[in-house]
Amino acid sequence: MPWMIFYQQSAIADKRLQPEHYAAARWDTALGAIVTQCVMAAVLIAAAATLAGNARQPSLDTIGDLSAALTPFLGGTAGRVVFGLGVLGAALVAAIVASLALAWGLGEVAGYRRSLEYHPSKAPWFYAVFSVCVVGGAGAIWAAPDLVSLNVGVQVMNALLLPLVLGLLILLAVRALPPAHRLRGGYLWVAVAVATVTCALGVWGGIAGAIG
């Protein structure tokens, strides 16, 4: 997700990490990426296996349709509870992370205090932007008539924006960082190759999702 790049950068800055912490930060990021992708893959595989076993080919046009198609396999009440907790947990994490990314990013541009270490009274603009983003996002979701189409549209937008964000990030890492910390040599080309493959797959998936 493009906004995750900005969140990661701001989170590192908010922790006040120093160069001697970079190795641990890289391991933390790598392990987090692997775990989250494994969880996502497990959810997709479980959902695909569940839906493939349903001979009626249920409609998946709404969140209610998704719930109705998946929850019977866990039992009525238990299935709804598990599905509801999963959607709620994912939504809360996404809302918090995306809103923090915006509040941190605007703070870097505007220069207001921006850290979770500050009490709201000492960083009012930071918490105000964060709150407005959370409430505004909740309002947009509440007003959206079709959450599935909204989600697909947002993912397509993310896929199309990712090449711009990663390209800018690599350019900054090559030219703007202090010379001792710039990307160079084999590591640079590995980063470029991984970013290129990621962007290509994202754009391809985004276009396919938009057409489908």
Buried (B, 14 or more C-beta within 10 A) or exposed (E): BBBBBBBBBBBBEBEEEEEEEEEEBEEEEEEEEEEEEEEEEEEEEEBEEBBEEEEEEBEBEBBEEBBBBBBBBBEEEEBBEBBEEEEEEEEEEBBBBBBBBBBBBBBEEEEBEBBBEEEEEEBEBBBEBBEEBBEEBEEEEEEEEEBBEEBBBEBBEBBBBBBEBBBEBBEEBBEEEEEEEEBEEEEBEEBBEEBBEBBEEBBEEBEEBBEE
